[in-house]
Amino acid sequence: MKKLLIALAMFSFVFSCKQQKKEPVEATTVVTDSIVYPERTTPFIWDAANVYFLLTDRFYNGNASNDINYERKDSTAVLRGFMGGDITGITEKITEGYFTDLGINAIWFTPVVENIHGSVDEGTGITYGYHGYWTKDWTSLDANFGTRDELEILVETAHKYGIRILMDVVLNHTGPTTELDPLWPEEWVKTSPTCEFTNYENTTSCTLVDGLPDIRTPSKEAIKLPDHLLAKWKDEGKLSQELDELQLFFERTGYPRAPRYYIIKWLTDYIKEFGIDGYRVDTVKHVDEEAWAELYKEASYSFNTWKKRNPDKILDNNPFFMTGEVYGYTISSGREYDFGDKKVDYFNNGFKSLINFELKSDAKKSYDIVFEKYSKLLNSKLKGHSVLNYMTSHDDDSPFDKERTKPYVTANYLLLTPGASQVYYGDETARDLTIEGAIGDATLRSFMNWEDLENSEETKKILQHWQKLGKFRDNHPAIGAGRHKRLAKKPYVFGRTYIDGDYKDKVAVGLDLPVGKKSLWVKGFFGNGTKLLDTYTNTEVVVESGKVFLDNNSTIALLELAP
């Protein structure tokens, strides 16, 4: 009996040595001007980025004084008017640490340039340009979203927190015509035919929808500026400045004064002025691909100019980044998008990445089928490029989990699949996507559910899951940019390895694990005696006999080398 008690005591001692609860380790911080900023020790890699996508108007109201401008007082259909979100609101959430806690290292917000002042009815009810995609003037910010000073503060604040900024840009069209918003001249836009989407010509040389004037982007014919725009600039006291800057731009580049080159100049000015890190480009397949190569060229020039002027503000050596919305593009397509009669390689025309419309359907398959597929494609057909994966978006009416019944699984697929990840605002809080009375994509665009986060314990629990996975992804580029390897089928364990020169990152993850005692097979990936930290439960373990032993109620394990 005495020997049995000794044996039991020894077993208990050995198991406790294998699994030790660690005290939480605070992130390294830098103190500047009495404000504590997190210091990033992991290299930032766009291919593995964790991007937060939000509608500027629907995220957070940081400045109530700008809620009504340009006499936008018409009664609108459900979720089709301005609701108060703004640039300052994004900045506030950065300083609160919301994005840092979520493991977000890049923020993409919808366009903030000045949109049409009037409202229209496209068949879904009275609508304002709350979404930002109906441009009136590319050279000005919309007063509902904020000021240039506020945008400058946003970018600088984000950079201090190690967060990149993706500006959403539109080259394809202006906003609709209203009593307050005149139609641009015929040499600038066309109003017909409407796109049919059956071949290259009737996808690129047409209006996206009825009533949305299409910029004549293929044209290289020099034209004059619209009278209504010149009059607007004169009223605002900036006519001479705008004309002088255009003169310098066209002298430097040698481009003709054609529509697309004016807009390229106006869009890239924001990079030169504020240090914007990248673009998310709207309606890519509706514009001649040559225009995108030119946009990237000028964006890169502006980015390098900003760096030369602001050497003390440079984050790293990453070049300017462009990802694009080629609606319907899938990672399975590789580098080319097929119009039916023509294939286009957008990666060869300025884009480092394209938004991947396939993960939401792929996620119906097993984890390893998805992870293995994406890893192979990103290391073969798409080597040197990447995709931006999503499960929910602002204009996709078939999200992975529209009823929000699978927020944990959604996080697992999105944040652990190879490639960059796009968290759509409210994914992490199970924001309602089925709003009564909302027609079309408006139901996907409700205001961020901050009250649920404050009052609902389940919402807090969901957020904590997203935070743990998000931070793990942010700290380990191997998740998004590394090579995938299945280590065990049941319980499911996989490893990821990323190597770039002298930098190496290596992690293992267990999913669908049993509750209670469990062993995770890591033989051949982590050697015996290796100390690992399960960041999901903050537990330190030691590899023994090719396995890691855990005893907890978690069904997931996120394993990294212990500090």
C-alpha positions as CSV (number, residue, x, y, z in Angstrom):
1,M,0.0,0.0,0.0
2,K,2.9,2.3,0.9
3,K,4.5,1.7,-2.6
4,L,1.2,2.4,-4.3
5,L,0.9,5.8,-2.5
6,I,4.4,6.6,-3.5
7,A,3.7,5.7,-7.1
8,L,0.5,7.8,-7.2
9,A,2.4,10.7,-5.7
10,M,5.2,10.4,-8.4
11,F,2.6,10.3,-11.2
12,S,1.0,13.4,-9.9
13,F,4.3,15.2,-9.7
14,V,5.3,14.1,-13.3
15,F,1.9,15.3,-14.7
16,S,2.3,18.7,-12.9
17,C,5.7,19.1,-14.4
18,K,4.3,18.5,-17.9
19,Q,1.6,21.1,-17.4
20,Q,2.1,24.3,-15.5
21,K,-0.2,27.3,-15.4
22,K,1.7,30.3,-16.3
23,E,1.2,33.8,-15.0
24,P,0.0,36.1,-17.7
25,V,2.9,37.8,-19.6
26,E,2.3,41.4,-20.4
27,A,3.2,42.6,-23.9
28,T,6.3,44.7,-24.3
29,T,5.4,48.3,-24.3
30,V,7.0,51.6,-25.2
31,V,6.2,54.8,-23.2
32,T,6.0,57.9,-25.3
33,D,4.7,61.3,-24.0
34,S,3.2,59.5,-21.0
35,I,1.2,57.2,-23.3
36,V,2.0,53.5,-23.3
37,Y,2.1,51.9,-26.8
38,P,2.6,48.2,-27.5
39,E,5.9,47.4,-29.1
40,R,5.8,44.9,-31.9
41,T,8.6,42.3,-31.8
42,T,7.2,40.1,-34.6
43,P,7.9,41.2,-38.2
44,F,4.7,42.4,-40.0
45,I,4.0,40.4,-43.1
46,W,1.1,41.4,-45.4
47,D,0.6,37.8,-46.5
48,A,-0.3,36.9,-42.9
49,A,-2.1,40.1,-41.9
50,N,-5.1,40.1,-39.7
51,V,-7.2,42.9,-41.2
52,Y,-10.3,44.5,-39.6
53,F,-12.8,45.7,-42.1
54,L,-15.4,48.2,-40.9
55,L,-18.0,50.6,-42.4
56,T,-16.8,54.0,-41.2
57,D,-20.4,55.2,-40.6
58,R,-21.4,52.0,-38.7
59,F,-18.5,51.4,-36.2
60,Y,-18.3,54.0,-33.5
61,N,-19.4,57.6,-33.1
62,G,-16.5,59.6,-31.8
63,N,-17.7,63.0,-32.7
64,A,-21.4,63.7,-32.5
65,S,-21.0,67.2,-33.8
66,N,-20.5,65.9,-37.4
67,D,-23.5,63.6,-37.6
68,I,-25.5,65.8,-40.0
69,N,-24.0,67.7,-42.9
70,Y,-25.0,68.9,-46.4
71,E,-28.7,69.0,-45.4
72,R,-28.8,65.2,-45.3
73,K,-32.1,65.1,-43.5
74,D,-34.3,62.9,-45.7
75,S,-36.1,59.9,-44.1
76,T,-34.4,56.8,-45.4
77,A,-35.1,53.1,-45.7
78,V,-33.9,50.9,-42.8
79,L,-30.2,51.1,-42.4
80,R,-29.8,53.3,-45.4
81,G,-29.0,56.7,-43.8
82,F,-26.0,58.0,-41.9
83,M,-25.8,56.7,-38.3
84,G,-22.8,58.7,-36.9
85,G,-19.8,56.5,-37.1
86,D,-16.6,58.5,-38.0
87,I,-12.8,58.6,-38.3
88,T,-12.5,59.8,-34.7
89,G,-14.5,56.8,-33.5
90,I,-12.0,54.4,-35.1
91,T,-9.1,56.3,-33.4
92,E,-10.8,56.1,-30.0
93,K,-11.1,52.3,-30.3
94,I,-7.4,52.1,-31.3
95,T,-6.4,54.0,-28.1
96,E,-8.7,51.9,-26.0
97,G,-6.8,48.8,-27.2
98,Y,-9.8,47.2,-28.8
99,F,-7.9,46.3,-32.0
100,T,-4.7,45.3,-30.2
101,D,-6.6,42.9,-27.9
102,L,-8.1,41.4,-31.0
103,G,-4.8,40.8,-32.6
104,I,-5.6,43.2,-35.5
105,N,-2.5,44.6,-37.3
106,A,-4.3,46.4,-40.2
107,I,-7.6,48.3,-40.5
108,W,-9.5,48.7,-43.7
109,F,-12.3,51.3,-43.5
110,T,-14.8,52.2,-46.2
111,P,-14.1,55.3,-48.3
112,V,-14.1,58.6,-46.5
113,V,-13.9,61.0,-49.5
114,E,-16.8,63.4,-50.0
115,N,-19.9,61.5,-51.2
116,I,-22.9,62.8,-53.0
117,H,-25.0,65.2,-50.8
118,G,-28.4,64.0,-52.0
119,S,-30.3,60.7,-51.6
120,V,-31.5,58.2,-54.2
121,D,-33.8,55.2,-54.5
122,E,-32.2,52.3,-56.3
123,G,-35.2,50.1,-55.7
124,T,-34.3,49.4,-52.1
125,G,-35.7,52.6,-50.6
126,I,-34.3,56.1,-50.0
127,T,-30.5,55.8,-49.5
128,Y,-27.6,58.2,-48.8
129,G,-24.0,57.5,-49.5
130,Y,-23.3,56.4,-45.9
131,H,-21.1,53.5,-47.3
132,G,-18.7,55.9,-48.9
133,Y,-18.7,54.4,-52.4
134,W,-20.6,57.3,-54.2
135,T,-17.9,59.9,-54.7
136,K,-18.7,63.5,-55.3
137,D,-15.2,64.9,-54.9
138,W,-12.0,62.8,-54.6
139,T,-10.0,65.7,-53.2
140,S,-12.1,66.3,-50.1
141,L,-13.2,64.2,-47.1
142,D,-16.9,63.8,-46.3
143,A,-17.8,66.0,-43.3
144,N,-19.9,63.2,-41.9
145,F,-16.7,61.1,-41.6
146,G,-14.4,63.7,-40.4
147,T,-11.6,66.1,-41.2
148,R,-8.1,65.8,-42.7
149,D,-6.6,66.6,-39.2
150,E,-8.7,63.7,-37.8
151,L,-7.5,61.4,-40.6
152,E,-3.9,62.3,-39.9
153,I,-4.4,61.6,-36.2
154,L,-6.0,58.2,-37.0
155,V,-3.0,57.1,-39.2
156,E,-0.4,58.3,-36.7
157,T,-2.2,56.7,-33.8
158,A,-2.6,53.4,-35.7
159,H,1.1,53.4,-36.5
160,K,2.1,54.0,-32.9
161,Y,0.0,50.9,-32.0
162,G,1.7,48.8,-34.8
163,I,-1.4,48.9,-37.0
164,R,-1.4,49.5,-40.7
165,I,-4.1,51.5,-42.5
166,L,-5.8,50.3,-45.7
167,M,-7.7,53.0,-47.5
168,D,-10.7,51.9,-49.6
169,V,-10.5,53.5,-53.0
170,V,-12.9,53.8,-56.0
171,L,-11.8,54.5,-59.6
172,N,-14.6,52.9,-61.5
173,H,-17.5,55.3,-60.9
174,T,-18.9,58.6,-59.4
175,G,-21.9,58.7,-57.2
176,P,-25.4,58.8,-58.6
177,T,-26.9,62.1,-59.9
178,T,-29.3,64.0,-57.6
179,E,-30.7,67.5,-57.4
180,L,-27.7,68.4,-55.3
181,D,-25.1,66.4,-57.3
182,P,-24.8,67.1,-61.1
183,L,-23.9,64.5,-63.6
184,W,-20.2,64.7,-64.6
185,P,-19.6,65.8,-68.2
186,E,-20.0,63.2,-71.0
187,E,-16.2,63.1,-71.7
188,W,-15.8,62.0,-68.0
189,V,-18.5,59.4,-67.6
190,K,-21.0,57.3,-69.5
191,T,-24.4,56.2,-68.2
192,S,-25.0,53.2,-70.5
193,P,-25.0,50.3,-71.3
194,T,-25.5,48.5,-68.0
195,C,-23.0,45.6,-67.4
196,E,-24.1,42.1,-68.3
197,F,-21.1,40.3,-66.8
198,T,-20.9,37.7,-69.6
199,N,-17.5,38.7,-71.2
200,Y,-14.7,41.2,-70.7
201,E,-16.2,44.0,-72.7
202,N,-19.6,44.0,-71.0
203,T,-18.0,43.8,-67.6
204,T,-15.4,46.6,-68.0
205,S,-17.0,49.1,-70.5
206,C,-20.4,49.6,-68.9
207,T,-22.2,50.9,-65.8
208,L,-22.1,48.7,-62.8
209,V,-25.8,49.3,-62.2
210,D,-28.4,51.6,-63.6
211,G,-27.9,55.2,-62.4
212,L,-24.3,54.8,-61.4
213,P,-22.2,56.9,-63.9
214,D,-19.1,55.0,-65.1
215,I,-15.8,56.8,-65.3
216,R,-14.3,56.5,-68.8
217,T,-11.2,54.8,-67.5
218,P,-10.1,53.3,-70.8
219,S,-9.8,56.8,-72.3
220,K,-6.4,58.5,-72.7
221,E,-7.8,61.6,-74.3
222,A,-7.0,64.8,-72.5
223,I,-10.1,66.6,-71.1
224,K,-10.9,69.6,-69.0
225,L,-12.1,69.5,-65.4
226,P,-15.9,69.7,-64.8
227,D,-17.2,73.2,-64.3
228,H,-19.2,72.1,-61.2
229,L,-15.9,70.8,-59.6
230,L,-14.0,74.0,-60.4
231,A,-16.9,76.1,-59.0
232,K,-16.9,73.9,-55.8
233,W,-13.1,74.3,-55.4
234,K,-13.4,78.1,-55.9
235,D,-16.1,78.3,-53.2
236,E,-13.9,76.3,-50.8
237,G,-10.9,78.5,-51.5
238,K,-8.6,75.8,-52.9
239,L,-9.0,76.3,-56.7
240,S,-5.4,77.6,-57.3
241,Q,-3.8,75.0,-55.1
242,E,-5.6,72.1,-56.8
243,L,-4.8,73.4,-60.3
244,D,-1.1,74.0,-59.4
245,E,-0.8,70.5,-58.0
246,L,-2.4,68.9,-61.1
247,Q,0.1,70.8,-63.3
248,L,3.0,69.5,-61.3
249,F,1.6,65.9,-61.4
250,F,1.1,65.8,-65.2
251,E,4.5,67.5,-65.8
252,R,6.2,64.8,-63.7
253,T,4.4,61.8,-65.0
254,G,3.8,62.7,-68.7
255,Y,0.3,61.2,-68.4
256,P,-2.5,62.8,-70.6
257,R,-5.1,64.7,-68.7
258,A,-7.6,61.8,-69.0
259,P,-10.2,60.8,-66.4
260,R,-8.3,58.0,-64.8
261,Y,-5.1,60.0,-64.3
262,Y,-6.9,62.8,-62.6
263,I,-8.4,60.3,-60.1
264,I,-5.1,58.5,-59.7
265,K,-3.5,61.8,-58.7
266,W,-6.3,62.6,-56.2
267,L,-6.2,59.2,-54.6
268,T,-2.4,59.0,-54.2
269,D,-2.3,62.4,-52.6
270,Y,-3.7,60.8,-49.4
271,I,-0.7,58.5,-49.3
272,K,1.8,61.3,-49.8
273,E,0.1,63.4,-47.1
274,F,-0.8,60.9,-44.4
275,G,1.4,57.8,-45.0
276,I,-1.4,55.4,-45.8
277,D,0.1,51.9,-45.9
278,G,-2.1,50.3,-48.6
279,Y,-5.3,50.2,-50.7
280,R,-8.3,48.0,-50.8
281,V,-9.4,48.7,-54.3
282,D,-13.1,48.5,-55.2
283,T,-14.8,47.1,-58.3
284,V,-11.4,45.9,-59.8
285,K,-12.8,43.8,-62.6
286,H,-14.8,46.7,-64.0
287,V,-11.7,48.7,-64.9
288,D,-9.0,48.1,-67.5
289,E,-6.3,46.3,-65.7
290,E,-3.6,48.7,-67.0
291,A,-5.1,51.4,-64.9
292,W,-4.4,49.4,-61.7
293,A,-0.7,49.0,-62.7
294,E,-0.6,52.7,-63.1
295,L,-2.4,53.3,-59.8
296,Y,0.1,51.1,-58.0
297,K,3.1,52.8,-59.7
298,E,1.9,56.2,-58.5
299,A,0.9,54.9,-55.1
300,S,4.4,53.5,-54.6
301,Y,5.9,56.8,-55.6
302,S,3.7,58.7,-53.1
303,F,4.5,56.2,-50.4
304,N,8.3,56.5,-50.9
305,T,7.9,60.3,-51.0
306,W,6.1,60.2,-47.7
307,K,8.9,58.0,-46.2
308,K,11.6,60.4,-47.4
309,R,9.7,63.3,-45.8
310,N,9.0,61.4,-42.6
311,P,12.0,59.1,-41.8
312,D,11.2,59.1,-38.1
313,K,7.7,57.7,-38.8
314,I,8.6,54.7,-41.0
315,L,7.4,51.4,-39.6
316,D,9.4,49.0,-41.7
317,N,10.6,48.3,-45.3
318,N,7.4,46.9,-46.6
319,P,6.4,48.4,-49.9
320,F,3.0,49.9,-50.6
321,F,0.3,47.2,-50.5
322,M,-2.7,46.7,-52.7
323,T,-5.5,44.1,-52.4
324,G,-8.5,44.2,-54.6
325,E,-12.1,43.2,-54.9
326,V,-12.4,41.2,-58.1
327,Y,-15.9,40.1,-57.3
328,G,-16.2,36.3,-57.5
329,Y,-12.5,35.6,-57.5
330,T,-11.5,32.4,-55.7
331,I,-8.2,31.1,-54.6
332,S,-8.8,28.0,-56.7
333,S,-8.5,30.2,-59.8
334,G,-4.8,30.8,-59.1
335,R,-3.4,34.0,-60.6
336,E,-6.1,34.5,-63.3
337,Y,-9.7,35.7,-63.3
338,D,-11.7,34.3,-66.2
339,F,-14.2,36.6,-67.9
340,G,-15.3,33.9,-70.3
341,D,-13.6,35.3,-73.3
342,K,-10.4,36.6,-71.6
343,K,-8.3,35.8,-68.6
344,V,-6.6,38.6,-66.6
345,D,-3.7,38.3,-64.1
346,Y,-4.4,41.1,-61.7
347,F,-1.4,40.0,-59.6
348,N,0.7,41.2,-62.6
349,N,-1.0,44.6,-62.6
350,G,-0.2,46.0,-59.2
351,F,-2.0,43.7,-56.8
352,K,-0.1,41.8,-54.1
353,S,-3.4,40.2,-53.0
354,L,-7.0,39.6,-54.0
355,I,-10.0,39.1,-51.8
356,N,-10.9,35.4,-51.8
357,F,-14.6,34.7,-52.1
358,E,-14.2,31.0,-51.6
359,L,-13.4,30.4,-47.9
360,K,-17.0,30.8,-46.8
361,S,-18.0,27.8,-48.9
362,D,-14.7,25.9,-48.3
363,A,-15.4,26.2,-44.6
364,K,-18.1,23.5,-44.9
365,K,-15.3,21.0,-45.4
366,S,-13.0,19.7,-42.7
367,Y,-10.2,21.9,-41.3
368,D,-7.4,20.0,-42.8
369,I,-8.8,19.8,-46.3
370,V,-9.1,23.6,-46.2
371,F,-5.8,24.3,-44.6
372,E,-3.9,21.9,-46.9
373,K,-5.5,23.3,-50.0
374,Y,-4.7,26.9,-49.2
375,S,-1.2,26.1,-48.1
376,K,-0.5,24.3,-51.4
377,L,-1.9,27.0,-53.6
378,L,-0.1,29.8,-51.7
379,N,3.2,28.0,-52.0
380,S,2.7,27.1,-55.7
381,K,0.4,29.0,-58.1
382,L,0.3,32.0,-55.8
383,K,3.8,31.9,-54.5
384,G,4.9,35.5,-53.7
385,H,1.3,36.7,-53.5
386,S,-1.6,36.1,-51.2
387,V,-5.3,36.3,-50.7
388,L,-7.5,38.0,-48.2
389,N,-10.0,35.5,-46.7
390,Y,-13.3,36.4,-45.2
391,M,-16.4,34.7,-43.8
392,T,-18.7,37.8,-43.8
393,S,-18.6,41.0,-45.8
394,H,-20.6,44.2,-46.6
395,D,-22.0,43.2,-49.9
396,D,-22.0,39.4,-49.9
397,D,-25.6,38.3,-49.0
398,S,-24.5,34.6,-48.4
399,P,-22.1,34.8,-45.5
400,F,-20.8,31.6,-43.8
401,D,-23.0,32.1,-40.7
402,K,-25.7,34.6,-41.4
403,E,-27.7,33.5,-38.3
404,R,-24.7,33.8,-36.1
405,T,-25.0,30.3,-34.6
406,K,-21.4,29.3,-35.2
407,P,-19.2,32.2,-34.1
408,Y,-16.5,29.9,-32.6
409,V,-16.1,27.8,-35.8
410,T,-16.2,31.0,-37.9
411,A,-13.2,32.2,-36.0
412,N,-11.3,28.9,-36.2
413,Y,-11.6,28.8,-40.0
414,L,-11.0,32.5,-40.7
415,L,-8.1,33.0,-38.3
416,L,-6.3,29.7,-38.8
417,T,-6.6,29.3,-42.6
418,P,-3.4,30.2,-44.6
419,G,-3.5,33.6,-46.2
420,A,-4.4,37.0,-44.7
421,S,-7.7,37.2,-42.7
422,Q,-10.4,39.8,-42.9
423,V,-12.5,40.2,-39.8
424,Y,-15.7,42.0,-40.7
425,Y,-16.8,44.3,-37.9
426,G,-19.0,42.4,-35.5
427,D,-17.8,39.0,-36.6
428,E,-16.1,38.9,-33.2
429,T,-19.3,39.9,-31.3
430,A,-21.8,38.0,-33.4
431,R,-23.4,41.2,-34.6
432,D,-26.9,40.6,-36.0
433,L,-27.0,40.2,-39.8
434,T,-30.8,39.7,-40.1
435,I,-32.3,43.1,-39.4
436,E,-36.0,43.3,-39.8
437,G,-37.1,45.7,-42.6
438,A,-33.6,46.0,-44.0
439,I,-33.5,45.3,-47.8
440,G,-30.5,43.9,-49.6
441,D,-27.0,44.4,-48.3
442,A,-28.3,46.9,-45.7
443,T,-29.0,44.0,-43.4
444,L,-25.2,43.2,-43.3
445,R,-24.5,46.8,-42.2
446,S,-26.1,47.4,-38.8
447,F,-24.3,49.6,-36.3
448,M,-21.6,47.8,-34.2
449,N,-23.3,46.0,-31.3
450,W,-21.3,47.7,-28.4
451,E,-24.3,47.3,-26.0
452,D,-24.2,43.5,-26.5
453,L,-20.5,43.5,-25.7
454,E,-21.2,45.4,-22.5
455,N,-24.2,43.5,-21.3
456,S,-24.1,40.0,-22.7
457,E,-21.8,37.4,-21.1
458,E,-22.1,35.2,-24.1
459,T,-20.9,38.0,-26.4
460,K,-18.0,38.6,-24.1
461,K,-17.1,34.9,-24.2
462,I,-17.3,34.9,-28.0
463,L,-15.0,38.0,-28.2
464,Q,-12.5,36.3,-25.9
465,H,-12.2,33.4,-28.3
466,W,-11.6,35.7,-31.2
467,Q,-9.1,37.6,-29.2
468,K,-7.0,34.6,-28.3
469,L,-6.9,33.3,-31.9
470,G,-6.3,36.8,-33.2
471,K,-3.4,37.5,-31.0
472,F,-1.9,34.1,-31.8
473,R,-2.2,34.9,-35.5
474,D,-0.7,38.4,-35.0
475,N,2.3,37.0,-33.1
476,H,2.9,34.2,-35.5
477,P,3.2,34.9,-39.3
478,A,3.5,31.1,-39.7
479,I,-0.2,30.9,-39.3
480,G,-1.0,33.0,-42.4
481,A,2.3,32.7,-44.4
482,G,3.8,29.5,-43.3
483,R,3.7,25.9,-44.6
484,H,1.0,23.7,-43.3
485,K,1.6,20.1,-42.0
486,R,-0.9,17.8,-40.4
487,L,0.7,16.1,-37.4
488,A,-2.2,14.0,-36.2
489,K,-5.7,13.1,-37.5
490,K,-7.4,12.5,-34.1
491,P,-7.3,14.5,-32.1
492,Y,-6.5,16.9,-34.9
493,V,-3.2,18.6,-34.6
494,F,-1.3,20.6,-37.3
495,G,2.0,22.5,-37.5
496,R,2.9,25.6,-39.4
497,T,6.5,26.8,-40.2
498,Y,7.6,30.1,-41.6
499,I,11.2,30.9,-42.6
500,D,12.5,34.1,-44.1
501,G,16.3,34.5,-43.9
502,D,17.3,34.3,-40.3
503,Y,13.8,34.6,-39.0
504,K,11.9,31.4,-38.2
505,D,8.5,30.9,-36.7
506,K,7.0,27.6,-35.7
507,V,3.7,26.7,-34.1
508,A,1.3,23.8,-33.5
509,V,-2.5,23.9,-33.1
510,G,-5.0,21.4,-31.8
511,L,-8.7,21.6,-32.8
512,D,-11.8,19.7,-31.8
513,L,-9.9,18.3,-28.7
514,P,-11.6,16.3,-26.0
515,V,-12.6,18.0,-22.8
516,G,-10.4,17.0,-19.8
517,K,-7.2,15.1,-20.2
518,K,-5.8,15.0,-23.7
519,S,-2.5,14.3,-25.5
520,L,-1.4,16.1,-28.7
521,W,1.0,14.4,-31.1
522,V,3.8,16.7,-32.1
523,K,6.5,14.1,-32.8
524,G,8.9,15.1,-35.6
525,F,7.8,18.7,-35.3
526,F,8.8,19.6,-31.7
527,G,11.5,17.5,-30.0
528,N,11.2,15.8,-26.7
529,G,12.0,18.2,-23.8
530,T,10.9,21.3,-25.7
531,K,9.0,23.7,-23.5
532,L,5.8,25.0,-25.1
533,L,3.1,27.4,-24.1
534,D,-0.5,26.8,-24.9
535,T,-1.6,30.5,-25.3
536,Y,-5.3,29.6,-25.3
537,T,-5.2,28.5,-21.6
538,N,-1.9,30.1,-20.8
539,T,-0.4,26.7,-19.7
540,E,3.2,25.7,-20.1
541,V,3.9,22.1,-21.2
542,V,6.9,19.9,-22.0
543,V,7.1,17.6,-25.0
544,E,7.5,14.0,-23.9
545,S,7.5,10.9,-26.0
546,G,6.5,13.1,-29.0
547,K,3.4,14.3,-27.2
548,V,2.0,17.2,-25.3
549,F,-0.3,16.5,-22.3
550,L,-3.1,18.9,-21.3
551,D,-5.9,18.7,-18.8
552,N,-8.5,21.4,-19.2
553,N,-12.0,22.1,-20.5
554,S,-10.7,23.7,-23.7
555,T,-11.2,22.0,-27.1
556,I,-8.5,24.1,-28.7
557,A,-4.7,24.4,-28.1
558,L,-2.4,27.1,-29.5
559,L,1.2,26.0,-29.0
560,E,4.2,28.2,-29.3
561,L,7.8,28.0,-27.9
562,A,7.7,29.0,-24.3
563,P,9.5,32.2,-23.5
